[in-house]
Amino acid sequence: ITLTGDVSLLTRAFSNLIGNSIRHNPDGCLVTVTAYPQDQNEVCFQISDDGCGIPDMVIRTLTGALPDTEKAPHIMGLRIAWQVFRAHGWNMIFSDSHTIHILTKK
């Protein structure tokens, strides 16, 4: 499968997600990145760690379940990744606080 997109933006988005796992788990954690075919012309990237996980409030703010106000948690790295993937027509799905799935478009 060949994917097209802005390489520098996609690199930044994936780097933000992996960097978040590193930064928010100062005692260390195991970060796992996998990619597998989802459909004939789609790929699912899965990024997970066994650290503290993403706080529910962060996930809910990013996905729009909570208003993004001045009192909202800091989500800049996740927001950038979310925006880059959405701009490419991809979806970012939180299956739980430890695993993010990025689904490419057909």
Summary of the structure (lengths in Angstrom):
residues: 106
radius of gyration: 13.8
end to end distance: 10.3
largest distance: 42.7
contacts: 266
relative contact order: 0.22
helix: 34%
strand: 26%
